[in-house]
Amino acid sequence: MIVPDGYSDVPAGKIAAVVTHLEMTERPAPRPGPPGAWTLRRVETPDLDWYRDLYRRIGEEWLWFSRVRMSDAELAAKVQSPSVEVHALVLDGRDEGLCELDFRSAGHCEIGMFGVTANLIASGAGRWLMNRALERAWSRPVTRVWLHTCTFDHPSALAFYQRSGFRAFRRQVEIADDPRLDGTAPRGAARHVPVIE
């Protein structure tokens, strides 16, 4: 279905975001890494409670809800797959960033989840984590690395991905139940997106 030109109503209880898909088809030139005391930890078989806690701490303000709504079986099939690498950015012994590299499609790597907690935004930790993500992704025999972001995300996210070497190739509109109305996210989350009941 193609959304017609002009305004389209979004039903009460729903949210709508414009999703931009971005890709790179060759290894980018290395970008200088900012100084920081971060380390990267590969999480071989992520515990689901650990994963959901970090996912919420990073994404709740940006209305990340898909992994919270997944059943345990669905989430385990995704993040515990031998073809998916889950990495945590660690600062002072605490996991403060998440990078998920999905190699399940031959020759491709999807950066399925990527982000840092609020206290690390604008600290350089995101750049450092993206440098590690691209090193890991391109260390495999891939011809394409891709990800997506949306208009609910941090206002600098799209430009950050473009500076990292990604280029936009697709745009979609995503409509979903507002996660703040069913308890998936706290009612006060994402104040930049109004709740309409």
Phi, psi and chi 1 to 4 in degrees:
 res  aa     phi    psi   chi1   chi2   chi3   chi4
   1 MET       -  137.2  176.2 -177.9  117.0      -
   2 ILE  -105.1  130.6  -64.4  178.4      -      -
   3 VAL   -72.4  130.7  178.8      -      -      -
   4 PRO   -70.1  158.1   25.2  -32.3      -      -
   5 ASP   -59.3  151.7  -74.1   -6.7      -      -
   6 GLY    96.1 -166.0      -      -      -      -
   7 TYR   -86.1  141.6  -66.0  100.4      -      -
   8 SER  -125.3  133.2  -63.2      -      -      -
   9 ASP   -69.0  140.6  -75.5  -22.4      -      -
  10 VAL  -107.6  121.4  175.8      -      -      -
  11 PRO   -59.4  151.5  -20.4   30.6      -      -
  12 ALA   -56.5  143.3      -      -      -      -
  13 GLY    86.3   -2.7      -      -      -      -
  14 LYS  -112.8  161.9  -60.4  -77.5 -171.6  177.7
  15 ILE  -125.4  153.8   52.6  173.6      -      -
  16 ALA  -135.3  134.7      -      -      -      -
  17 ALA  -133.9  150.1      -      -      -      -
  18 VAL   -91.6  123.3  175.6      -      -      -
  19 VAL  -103.4  129.4  178.4      -      -      -
  20 THR  -112.1  125.1  -58.6      -      -      -
  21 HIS   -95.6  135.4  -60.3  -98.0      -      -
  22 LEU  -130.2  152.3  -58.7  104.3      -      -
  23 GLU  -146.1  162.0   67.9 -178.4   -6.8      -
  24 MET  -134.0  141.2   57.2  174.5   64.1      -
  25 THR  -114.6    7.1   54.1      -      -      -
  26 GLU  -150.8  155.1   58.5 -175.1   33.3      -
  27 ARG   -61.2  127.9 -178.3 -170.3  -66.0 -100.0
  28 PRO   -77.5  161.1   29.7  -34.2      -      -
  29 ALA   -63.5  140.4      -      -      -      -
  30 PRO   -59.4  139.7  -17.3   27.2      -      -
  31 ARG  -102.9  143.5  -65.5 -163.9   60.7 -169.8
  32 PRO   -59.1  139.1   -5.2    8.9      -      -
  33 GLY   -92.6  137.0      -      -      -      -
  34 PRO   -71.7  154.3   25.8  -31.6      -      -
  35 PRO   -71.6  144.9   25.7  -31.8      -      -
  36 GLY   179.2  163.0      -      -      -      -
  37 ALA   -96.7   29.8      -      -      -      -
  38 TRP   -83.3  151.3  -47.9  -66.4      -      -
  39 THR  -131.8  162.4   58.9      -      -      -
  40 LEU  -111.9  131.9 -169.8   68.7      -      -
  41 ARG  -122.7  121.8  178.8  173.1   72.7   89.9
  42 ARG   -78.3  129.9  169.7  100.3 -174.8 -105.3
  43 VAL  -105.8  100.4 -175.7      -      -      -
  44 GLU   -61.4  -50.9  -67.5  -70.0  -18.6      -
  45 THR  -130.8   88.2  -53.5      -      -      -
  46 PRO   -60.1  130.4  -19.2   29.8      -      -
  47 ASP   -68.0  136.0  173.5   81.2      -      -
  48 LEU   -66.6  -37.2  -59.7 -173.9      -      -
  49 ASP   -65.8  -41.8  -71.0  -22.6      -      -
  50 TRP   -60.2  -47.0  168.5   86.2      -      -
  51 TYR   -60.9  -49.4 -176.2   93.7      -      -
  52 ARG   -63.9  -36.8  -75.3 -172.1  177.4  114.2
  53 ASP   -63.0  -48.6  173.1   68.0      -      -
  54 LEU   -65.8  -41.8 -175.6   55.5      -      -
  55 TYR   -56.9  -45.4  177.6   90.4      -      -
  56 ARG   -66.9  -43.9  -79.7 -173.5  177.9  111.3
  57 ARG   -62.1  -32.1  -71.3 -167.9  -64.5  119.0
  58 ILE   -84.1  -46.5  -66.8  167.1      -      -
  59 GLY  -104.7   -6.7      -      -      -      -
  60 GLU   -58.0  -41.0 -164.4  165.9   79.5      -
  61 GLU   -67.5  -19.1 -173.7   57.1   25.2      -
  62 TRP  -106.6   14.0  -45.3  114.4      -      -
  63 LEU    60.5   38.6  -70.7 -177.5      -      -
  64 TRP   -70.0  122.7  -70.9   11.2      -      -
  65 PHE  -137.1  -16.6   59.1   85.4      -      -
  66 SER   -58.5  -44.6   62.6      -      -      -
  67 ARG   -74.8  -25.6  -56.7  -61.0  170.6   81.9
  68 VAL   -71.1  -35.7  177.6      -      -      -
  69 ARG   -79.2  -16.0  -74.0 -176.4  172.7  159.6
  70 MET   -67.2  146.2  -75.0 -178.7  172.4      -
  71 SER   -68.4  163.9   69.4      -      -      -
  72 ASP   -57.1  -41.4  -74.9   -5.9      -      -
  73 ALA   -64.3  -42.9      -      -      -      -
  74 GLU   -64.6  -45.5  -71.2  173.4  -53.6      -
  75 LEU   -66.1  -42.6 -176.8   57.8      -      -
  76 ALA   -61.7  -42.3      -      -      -      -
  77 ALA   -60.0  -32.8      -      -      -      -
  78 LYS   -81.3  -59.2 -175.5  145.6 -170.1   90.9
  79 VAL   -83.3  -15.6  -58.8      -      -      -
  80 GLN  -103.5    8.0  -64.8  175.9   -8.0      -
  81 SER   -64.1  139.7  164.8      -      -      -
  82 PRO   -63.5  -14.7    4.2   -6.4      -      -
  83 SER   -97.8    9.5  -62.3      -      -      -
  84 VAL  -122.1  127.8  174.1      -      -      -
  85 GLU  -103.0  128.0  -68.5 -175.1   10.0      -
  86 VAL  -112.0  127.7  174.7      -      -      -
  87 HIS  -125.6  144.3  -61.3  -89.6      -      -
  88 ALA  -114.6  136.4      -      -      -      -
  89 LEU   -84.0  128.1  177.5  146.9      -      -
  90 VAL  -114.3  134.1 -178.1      -      -      -
  91 LEU  -134.9  124.3  177.6   63.6      -      -
  92 ASP    53.7   39.5  -62.5  -31.0      -      -
  93 GLY    78.1    6.6      -      -      -      -
  94 ARG  -120.8  137.4 -175.7  167.5  163.3   83.4
  95 ASP   -74.0  120.7  -62.8  -34.7      -      -
  96 GLU  -128.5    3.6  -62.6  -71.7  -14.0      -
  97 GLY  -150.5  156.7      -      -      -      -
  98 LEU  -135.3  134.3  177.2   65.5      -      -
  99 CYS  -139.2  122.3  175.4      -      -      -
 100 GLU  -118.9  118.8 -177.0 -176.3  -60.0      -
 101 LEU  -109.9  117.0  -56.5  174.6      -      -
 102 ASP  -105.9  110.4 -173.0  -22.2      -      -
 103 PHE  -104.7   20.2  -65.4   98.4      -      -
 104 ARG   -69.1  -20.5  -69.0 -180.0  -64.3  171.7
 105 SER   -99.9  119.5  179.9      -      -      -
 106 ALA   -53.5  131.1      -      -      -      -
 107 GLY    80.2    1.2      -      -      -      -
 108 HIS  -127.9  152.8  -64.3 -114.6      -      -
 109 CYS  -131.8  120.8  174.4      -      -      -
 110 GLU   -98.7  126.6  177.7 -173.5    3.3      -
 111 ILE   -83.0   94.7  -58.4  178.2      -      -
 112 GLY   -73.0  -39.5      -      -      -      -
 113 MET  -138.7  140.3  -70.0  -64.6  151.2      -
 114 PHE  -155.1  128.2 -179.6   89.4      -      -
 115 GLY   172.3  168.5      -      -      -      -
 116 VAL  -127.6  158.6  -63.8      -      -      -
 117 THR   -67.5  162.5   55.9      -      -      -
 118 ALA   -56.6  -36.6      -      -      -      -
 119 ASN   -70.1  -11.9   59.7  -43.4      -      -
 120 LEU  -105.3   -4.5  -68.4 -175.5      -      -
 121 ILE   -62.3  133.8  -69.9  174.5      -      -
 122 ALA    71.4   16.2      -      -      -      -
 123 SER   -97.1  -10.0   70.0      -      -      -
 124 GLY    97.9  -10.2      -      -      -      -
 125 ALA   -63.5  -36.8      -      -      -      -
 126 GLY   -63.4  -43.6      -      -      -      -
 127 ARG   -61.9  -45.5  161.4   62.9   35.3 -135.8
 128 TRP   -59.9  -44.7 -175.1   89.5      -      -
 129 LEU   -66.2  -40.0 -175.9   58.2      -      -
 130 MET   -65.2  -38.6  179.4   55.6   75.0      -
 131 ASN   -58.1  -44.2  -72.5   -7.1      -      -
 132 ARG   -65.8  -41.0  -55.1  -67.0   80.8   72.4
 133 ALA   -61.0  -44.9      -      -      -      -
 134 LEU   -69.2  -36.6  -66.8  175.0      -      -
 135 GLU   -59.4  -47.2  -72.9  168.3    7.0      -
 136 ARG   -65.7  -45.5  -63.8  -72.2  -48.5  152.8
 137 ALA   -61.9  -47.9      -      -      -      -
 138 TRP   -80.8   -2.5  -71.8  103.3      -      -
 139 SER   -77.4  -11.9   70.8      -      -      -
 140 ARG   -97.4  165.1  -59.6  -85.1 -165.4  103.4
 141 PRO   -78.9   73.4   28.0  -32.9      -      -
 142 VAL  -112.7  155.9  -61.5      -      -      -
 143 THR  -116.3   -1.9   57.8      -      -      -
 144 ARG  -155.5  133.6  178.3  176.8 -178.3 -107.8
 145 VAL  -122.8  132.1  177.8      -      -      -
 146 TRP  -143.7  164.3   71.5  -76.4      -      -
 147 LEU  -160.1  177.8   50.9   73.9      -      -
 148 HIS  -141.5  157.2   68.6  -89.2      -      -
 149 THR  -139.8  171.2 -172.2      -      -      -
 150 CYS  -143.6  173.6   76.8      -      -      -
 151 THR   -71.1   -8.1   49.7      -      -      -
 152 PHE   -83.7  -17.3  -66.2  152.5      -      -
 153 ASP   -70.2  174.4 -151.0  -14.8      -      -
 154 HIS   -52.7  138.8 -171.5  -77.0      -      -
 155 PRO   -57.2  -22.9  -17.5   24.0      -      -
 156 SER   -94.3   -0.8  -60.2      -      -      -
 157 ALA   -61.2  -49.6      -      -      -      -
 158 LEU   -60.2  -46.9 -179.5   58.7      -      -
 159 ALA   -63.8  -36.6      -      -      -      -
 160 PHE   -59.9  -47.1  169.8   81.5      -      -
 161 TYR   -64.8  -38.7  -66.0  133.2      -      -
 162 GLN   -66.5  -40.2  -69.5  172.4  -41.5      -
 163 ARG   -65.0  -25.6  -75.5 -167.4  -50.7  -87.2
 164 SER   -77.4   -9.4  -61.5      -      -      -
 165 GLY   112.5    2.1      -      -      -      -
 166 PHE   -84.3  149.6  -69.3   92.3      -      -
 167 ARG  -126.2  142.7   67.2  164.8 -170.5   82.8
 168 ALA   -69.9  139.4      -      -      -      -
 169 PHE  -132.5  -10.3   70.8   92.1      -      -
 170 ARG  -157.2  147.5 -176.1  179.5 -171.6 -171.2
 171 ARG  -133.3  137.8 -172.5  171.0  -65.9  120.5
 172 GLN  -137.1  162.3  -64.9  178.3  -63.6      -
 173 VAL  -107.7  126.9  174.1      -      -      -
 174 GLU  -110.1  127.4  178.4 -176.1   21.7      -
 175 ILE  -118.0  133.5  -62.0  175.6      -      -
 176 ALA  -149.9  164.8      -      -      -      -
 177 ASP   -63.1  137.7  -68.0  -26.7      -      -
 178 ASP   -66.3  117.8 -169.6  -34.1      -      -
 179 PRO   -66.6  -14.0   24.4  -32.5      -      -
 180 ARG   -80.5  -13.2  -63.1  164.4  -63.5 -176.6
 181 LEU   -93.3  -17.6  -65.2  176.8      -      -
 182 ASP  -111.8    7.6   65.9    8.2      -      -
 183 GLY    87.2    0.0      -      -      -      -
 184 THR   -64.0  -35.5  -58.0      -      -      -
 185 ALA  -128.8  153.2      -      -      -      -
 186 PRO   -62.5  149.5  -18.2   28.2      -      -
 187 ARG   -57.3  -33.7 -178.1   68.3  178.8 -137.7
 188 GLY   -86.9    2.4      -      -      -      -
 189 ALA   -71.6  154.3      -      -      -      -
 190 ALA    51.6   59.7      -      -      -      -
 191 ARG   -63.3  -15.2  -66.4 -169.7 -174.0  -82.1
 192 HIS   -76.3   -5.5   62.7  -70.3      -      -
 193 VAL  -121.5  108.1 -179.1      -      -      -
 194 PRO   -67.2  145.2   20.2  -27.1      -      -
 195 VAL   -83.8  126.6  175.2      -      -      -
 196 ILE  -123.3  113.3  -60.5  175.4      -      -
 197 GLU   -98.4      -  -63.1 -175.6   71.9      -
